[in-house]
Amino acid sequence: MKPILIVADHSLVAEATGQLLGALSDEFEVVLAGSAGEALECVNSRIWFRILLDLDVPGAYGLSLARDIELLNLAERCWIVSASDGADLVSHIAARGFAGYIVKAAPVADFTAAMLQFLSGNASFPNSNASLQNPPPWLTRRQLDILQRVSVGESSEDVSCSIQITDRHRRAIRFTEPLWSSASTAWQGFPMERHGVGPVGRLSNFSLPEVLLGVCTTGAAIVEVGDRPQTRRTVMRESNFILLDRGDAQQAVAWRGMRETLYVWLVASMIEQLLPGVAERGRLHVHPQYAASDAQVTRLTMCMHDEAMDGCPGGAAYAQSLSLALARYVVARFGSGRADARNGNVFSRTKSARLQGYLEANLATNMSLTELAALVGLSAHHFVQVFKNTFDATPHQYMLHLRIERAKRLLEGDCASISDVGLSVGFCDQSHFTRIFRRLTGRTPTRFRRDASQRHGGTDQGPP
């Protein structure tokens, strides 16, 4: 039998999809994986005929799992499943060489048609003309109900609640309504999700794979922590946040009231990359906070959100810098240990020249902190500190300076358009280029070019 791997974050959804594939053909062996770790173990254990990959599974952030599949040269036999139908994301997946893209919000008939394309190996992306008029008759009512709810965009948690999935105490599990995810953007920092929470809900006997930070952006709610009679009650208002430790030792949490919350997953593997030793030595444990208030936490979190919403104009290095700043602050403020501090060191002349040359040669590329740190053999955390001591600026600030200086030379002596000049020095679009140029020079690129032209013209003309 031909093996098919289904990677999905909820067993019922995965099983229903597996039943559908089994009903379409009996020549396939369906294997289910519920997390990024299980998925990677599976893909390395055997040769797969087809892979159906849900982007949003525990242990994955953004397109990380898709990138791992691509690096293993399995993209051509892998179909991506996602709740997002954004044209940019679909185009990105297609450009990476994946075989297809299936939108959860598609009607059940179209979802089934996509499964047929998946089994046959035909490339399948949104707006395909293939469709079926009616749902397959062999699906049970429960399977059809699950697939129907997935097809209209319900999350796995919503599906669980809708079909009356309960915890071990037979209490209905109530979750939240997902509104946005950084997985649909080019963001390369900590994964973020914005949810509508309420009007009522309760979580108990649950675990978290990573440290979770949730900042209330609008609304308010009464939050009760713990089980009676030791329940503690507090009020969650705008800019307040919750901070939950990773692991199984979670207190029950109940809430009443409508609010929107921006969640940030402080992924241990990313923190270990940026702050070596913190996650490895088990120091990535925090003291839980409920309805806490800290201006620095809120500011950094909202900066991350705004950068992702703007299309990530600062690139990978800026995204990682913000994530690094948040991780350092949270570990120092609420963790069981302290981030290492190494101050006063500077790069040697040789390393400074190497970095300077590399930055100037790659201004148009999206450089990451880890890439730059590798040039001088440092961790990302130590690199940022030494870089600032050496150049009196953060890596992101210094790259912006180099890009603007290069842009000035091009504007003075090149006939290229403003947009082309911005793209050639690493800005994602003309708007971003103009905004940064004006902030650093006090003039727009157009005004700078006009002033330079007039200045050079007066020099050439000379006295009569």
N, C-alpha and C positions, 0 to 999 in steps of 0.2 A: 504493500500500500504506500501511496505517496504521502509523506509527512507535511502537515500544515501547522505552523505555529501562530497562535492568536495571542497577542499581548494586549490585555485590557485590565482596567483597574477594578472591575467589579465582577465577581464570579458569575452572577446571574446573567449579566449582559454578555459575557464571554461565552457562557454555556448556550445561551439562546442563539448567538451567532454561529457557534459550532454546530448546533442542531440544524440550523438552516443550511450550512455548508454540507452537512451529512445527508440532508434530505435531497439536496441538488445532485449529489453523486455519492456512491458508496465505495469509491476507490481511494478515499483519502483517510488518513489517520490524523485526527485533530488533537493537538497538544496545547494546553492553556498555560500562560504565564501571567502573574498578577502584579509584577513589579519590574523595575529596570534590572535589578540584580538577577531575578529569575530568568528574564529575557536573555541577558548576556550569557548566563550559564547554558541556556538551551541552544542558542545560536552557535556556541562553540562546541557543543556535544555531538552534533551530527550535521548532515547535509539536508537542507530544507527545500522542499518543492516550492512552497509559497510561504510568505510571512505577512500577517495582517497586524499592523502596529498602531496602537492608540498612543498619541503623543503625550497624553496626560495620565501618567501612571506614577505610583510612589517611587521615589528615587531618581526620577528624571526631572530635568528642568529645561524649559524651552525646547529646543531641538536637539538636546544633548544625546538622547538615545538614538534619534535618527542619524546623527553624525557618527555615532559608534557603528551603526549598521552599515553606513556608507564606507567607513574605514575598513570594515571587514569584507568589502566588495560584494555585499548582498543587496545593494539598493535595487538592482535590476529585477529581483524577484520579490520585492517588498512593496506592499501597498500601505499608504498612510491613512489613518482614520482620525478625524478631528472635528470638533464642533464648529470651527471657524471655516468660513467660505471666502475669506479675503483673497482677492486676486493676487496680491503680492506674495502671500504665503504659498498659494497653489503654484504660482510661477517659480518660486524658489525651490519647492519640492521637485517640480518637473526638471528644473535645470540641474539639480543634484543627481539626476539619473534614476529616480525612483519610478517604479512601474505604474503607479496609479495613486489617486487621492480620492477618498470617499468621505463625503460630508455627513455627519450624524444627523443634521437637520433635513436631510433629503426624505421625501415620502418613502414609505415602506416598499412600494413597488420599485422605485428607483434604487433603493438600497439593495433590494434583491437582484435587480439587473446588474448593479455594480459587482455583486458577489459572483454572478455568472462570468463577468469579464475577468474578475480576479482568478477564478478557477481555470479559465481558458488561457490566461496569460496575456490577454490583450491590454494594451495601455488604456487606462480609464481615468479621466479627470473630469471635474465638474462641467456641466453644460453638455454632457454626452446626450445624444438623441436616443440612446437605448433605454427602454423602459417597459414595464409590464403593466397591463391594465388593472389587474387585481392582485391582492396579496396571495402568496402560495397557499393552496388549500391544505397542505400537509402540516402547517404550523398549528400547535395547540393554542388555545385562547390565551394562556399565560405567556407563552413565547411571543405571540402576536402583540399582546399588551406591552411587553417589555420593549420590543423593537419599535412599536408605534411611539412610545414615549421618548425613546432615544432619537427617533427620526425628527421629532419636533424640537430637539435641542435640550431636553431635560438631562441634567447631570446624573451620574450613577447614584448619588445620594438621594436626589429627588425621586428617582425610580424606586429606590429602596423604600422610601417613605410612602410613596403612592400605592405600592402594592403591599403595604403593611408589613414590611420587614421590621422586626423588633430586636432589642438587645436581649441578653440572657435573662433579664428580669421582666421580659415581655412588655417593655415600654417602647412606644413608637420612637424610632430614631428620626429626629428632625434636623435638617441641615439648612444650607443657605442657597441663595440664587446667584450663580456666577454671572458677573456682568462684563468682566474683562480679564484677560490674561496676558502677561508679557510674552508668553509662548508664541503669540501671533505677531510679534515685532522682532526687530533685529537685536534686542537687548541681550547683553552677554554677562550681566551681573546676576545677583541673587534673583531667583524666580519670584514673580509677584502675581497676585490675583486680587481683583476687587469684587466684593460680594455684597449683595443686599441681604441683611440679616433681620429676621423677625417674621411676624410679630411675636411669636413665642417659639421656644425651642429648648432642648436639653441634651447634653452629651454626658455619658457616663460609661465607665469600663472601656475606655478608648485608649489608643496609643498613638504616638506621633513619631515618624521616622527621622524628623529633623526638628531643631528649635524653630518655633513659630512665633512671629511678631505680627500683631494685628492692630493697626491704627484706625480709630474711628474718624471718618472724614466728614460725615453729616449725620444728623439725628442724635438720638439718645436712647438708652435702655437701662433697665434695672437688672443687675447681674447678681445671681446667687451662686456662691462657691461652696462646695462641700455637700455632704448629706446631713439631713436633720438628725439630731437637734443642734449640730455644730455648724449650721449654715451661716456664712458671712454674706451680708448684702452690701452692695455698693452701686453707684450710678456711673454708667459709661457715657461720657459726653464727648463732643467734638474735640479732637486732638488727644484724648486719652487713648491708652493702648493696653493690650494684653500681651504678655510674654509667657509662653509655655515651653517647658523643658521637653527634650526628646525622651522617648521611652514609654514604658507602660504605667509609670506611677503618676497618673493624672487624676486630679480631683474632679468630681462631678461639677458641671457648669450648666446653669439654666439662665435664660434671659427672657425679658418681656419688653417690647418696644421695637420700633423700626429704626434701623440705622444702616449706613454703608460703611464697610470696613475694608481697608487695604491690607492684605496679608502679604508678608514677606517670609519666605522659607530661608533660614540661615543654614544652607547646605554644608554639611561637615566636610565633604570632599573639596568644595570650593574654599572653605576657610582654611583647610590644611594647606592648600596651594598658596593662599595669600598670607596666612599667618602660620608658618610651619611649627608643628609641635602642639598647637592648641587643641586640635581635634584628636591627634594621635595619642596624646597623653591623657585623654579623658577629661580635659579641662573644659570641653565644650558642654558644660552643664550650667544652666542658669537658675536663679531663684525665681519661681513663677511670680508674675505681676498681674494684677487685675484692676482695670480702670486706673492705671498709673499715669503720671504726667511727667514728661521730660521734654523740654523744648528741643534739645539736640536730636533725640530719637525721632521726633516728629519731623523736624526740618530735613534730616538726611533721608528719611523714608519718602517724603513728598518730593524731594529733589530727584530721587531715583524714578519715581512714578512719572514726574513731568518730563524727564529725559526720554523715557520709553515712549510716552504719548507723543512727543515731538518727532519721533522717528529715529532716535538715537544719534543726533547730529555730532555728539562728542566722540563717538566711536567706542571701540572695545576698551581702550585704556581708561576713558572717563567712567564707563560703567563699572569697571573693576575697582577704580579708585573710590567711587562712592560706596560700593559694597565693602571694600576694605575698611573705609572710615566707619561704617555702621558696625561691622564685626568687631573692630577694635574697641569701640565705645561700649557696645553691649557687653562684651567679655569683661572689660574693665569695670563697668558700672554695676552689672547684675550677675556676673559669672562667679565661679568658685575660685578663679585664679586671675592673673594679670597678664596682659599681652607683654611680650618682651619689648624692652626699650633700649635701642642702641643709638645713641646720639653722639654727634661730634665727628664721625668718620666722614671722609670725603674720598672721591675717586682719584686714582693716580692720573697723571697727565695722559698716559697711554690709554687708559680706560675712558677717560673723558673724551679724548679725540676719537676713539672707536665709536662711542655713543653718538657724538656729534655728527660724524660721517654717516652713520647708519640712519639717523633721524633725517638728515638732509637728503639722503638718497631715496628715502621711502615716505616722503611727506604725503603722497597721494594714496597710501595704503592705510588700512585700518589696523594699526599696531596695537597689541595688547601689552599689559604690564608684564605678564609672564614671559612674553617674547623678548621684551627689552631686558628684563632681569637676567635672562639666560645668557645674554651677550657678555655679561660681566660675572656670571657665576654666583648670583645671589637669589634669595627668595624675593618674591614680589614685595613683601612687607619691608624687609631690610633695604631693598633697592629704592623704594620711595623715600625713605629717610635719608639715605646717603645721597641720592640724586638732589634732594632739596638742599642739603648742606653744601653740595658742590655748585649747583647752578642757581641757587637762591629762588627756586620756583619748583612747583610740582611737575612731574612729567607731562601732564596734560597742559598746564599753563605754558611750559616751554615749547611744546609742539605747536600750540597756537601761535606763539611768538614767531617761530621759524616759518610757519605757513604764511603769516601776514607779511613778513619781510620778503619772502619769495614772491608773494602776490604783488607787492609794491614794485619790484623790479620788472615783473611781467607787464604791469599796467603802464609803466613808464616807457617801455620799449617794444611792446607787442601790440598787434592789431586784433588779437583775439577778443571775443566778447567777454563781458563781465562774468557770465555764467561759466564759460569755458575756463577762464582763469581760476575761478573758485574750485571747479572740479579738479583741475590739474594740480592743485595744492592740497587736496584731501577733504574739501568741504562737500557735504552731501547735496546741497542745492544752493541756488543764488541767494535765497532768503537767509539761510544760515550764514553764508559767507559775508553778506552785507551787514548783518547784525554784529558779528564778531569784529569785522574790519572797523566798523564805526565805533564800537566800544573801545578798541585798542588804539585807534588813531584819531578819533574825533571827527572823521569825515567818512562819507560813503565812498565806495570804490569809484563811482562815476565822478564825484567831485574831485577825488584825488587824481584821476586820470586827466580831467580837464585842467586842473591847476598845474600838473606836470607838463602838459602840452603847451600851456601859455608860458610857463617858465622857460622851457626849451626854445620856444618860438622867439621870445624876446632876446635870448642870448644869440641866436643865429642871425637875427636881423641886424643887430649892431646900430651904431649911430649913423645918421644920414650924412 
